[in-house]
Amino acid sequence: MKLSDLIEEYIKDIIEDTDMVELNRSDLATKFNCVPSQINYVIATRFIPELGFYVESRRGGGGYIRIIKTDLSKSENISDIIDKIGNKLSQSVVDVYLREFISYNILDEKTANLIKIAVSDKSLAKVDKLNRDSVRADIFKCLIVNLI
């Protein structure tokens, strides 16, 4: 399991009990033996509003990261997610969305894996690298809209 996955899992375990967690970036970095920017990356990519999280952050000596779990409702937030995906989508962000869709029972694992394969770099190998993230976003949005 990758370090980012471990950090995400640790934070989600804490949030599950209380729907809110307040963390210190450097304490987490020490716990996982990584740099604070790794913590920032996990929070910026895996705890986003489109996936049902609200994040507050303050840097400095008394700094903190507060993550609040919001209610992700299938019908109202899927259209919000589709709107916010935008024109480009990387493979790593697709993976985050799919994991969240599975965890909220919006998609099953088999369907998520098929979507992951359909929008993978390997499947899009004949698409110019400059356009690949745009094509991936279009395909991903079409699949999600039609499956959910």
C-alpha positions, 0 to 999 in steps of 0.5 A: 500500500502506498504512503498516500493511501496509508495517510488517507486511511488513517485520517478516514478512520479517525473521521468515521467516528466523529465526522470531524478531525483536527490534525497537525501537519508536522505531527502527521508527517512525523508519524508517517516519516514523510515531509509535510508536503506529502500530507498536503498532497493527500488532503488536497487530492483525497479530502475535497468537497466533491467527495464529501469533505470540507477542509480548513487549514491554518499554517504556522506555530499553532497551525492545524488542518481540520477536516469535516465529513459532509453528507455525500448524497448520490443524486445531488452531488454526482451532478456537482462532481461532473460539473467540477471535474472540468475539462481535464482529469489525471489518472490519479484523480480518477482513482480517488473518485472511484475509491470514494464512489466505492466507499459510498456504495455509488459504484461497485468494485467491478464497475469502478475497475472497468471505468479505471481501465477504460480511462487508463493511460494504456487505453488512451495510449493513441491519444496525444499526451497533451490531450489525454487528460481532456479525453479522459475527463470526457469519457469519465463524465460520460461513463459516470452519468450513464452508470449512476 
